[in-house]
Amino acid sequence: MAKKKESLVVASKIKAYIKSKGMMTSADALETVSDKVYCLLDKAAERTKANRRSTVKPQDL
């Protein structure tokens, strides 16, 4: 069984932001947001390596 990834997002902050838009947040939405962040960071790391750097910069995102 695959190990579950640690969440990279602050649930209360996401819920508060969505609430400020007059909506509610489902629990599984938070997991999906974290998955999207993992994907974004993985792609940024790949781009950084491709550019022969070891520091992720804003343009990598």
C-alpha positions in Angstrom: 0.0 0.0 0.0 1.4 3.4 -0.9 2.3 5.8 1.8 0.0 8.8 2.1 1.8 12.1 1.4 1.9 14.8 4.1 -0.4 17.7 3.4 1.4 20.8 2.1 -1.5 23.2 2.7 -3.0 24.9 5.8 -6.5 23.6 5.8 -7.9 26.5 7.9 -6.4 29.1 5.6 -8.0 27.4 2.5 -11.3 27.0 4.2 -11.3 30.7 5.3 -10.5 31.8 1.8 -13.2 29.7 0.2 -15.6 30.9 2.9 -14.8 34.5 2.1 -16.1 33.7 -1.4 -19.4 32.6 0.1 -18.8 28.8 -0.3 -17.9 25.8 1.7 -15.0 23.4 1.4 -15.3 19.6 1.3 -12.6 17.6 3.1 -11.4 15.9 -0.1 -10.9 19.3 -1.8 -8.1 20.0 0.6 -6.3 16.7 -0.3 -6.6 17.6 -4.0 -5.2 21.1 -3.4 -2.2 19.5 -1.7 -1.8 17.1 -4.5 -1.7 20.0 -7.0 1.0 21.7 -4.9 3.1 18.5 -4.9 2.7 18.4 -8.7 3.7 22.1 -9.1 6.7 21.6 -6.9 7.8 18.4 -8.7 7.6 20.2 -12.1 9.5 23.2 -10.7 12.3 20.9 -9.4 12.6 19.2 -12.8 12.8 22.6 -14.5 15.4 23.8 -12.0 17.6 20.7 -12.6 17.2 21.1 -16.4 18.6 24.6 -16.0 21.5 23.2 -14.0 20.6 25.0 -10.8 19.9 23.8 -7.3 17.6 26.7 -6.3 14.0 26.8 -7.3 13.1 30.3 -8.4 9.7 31.9 -9.2 10.2 31.4 -12.9 10.4 27.6 -12.3 6.9 27.6 -10.9 
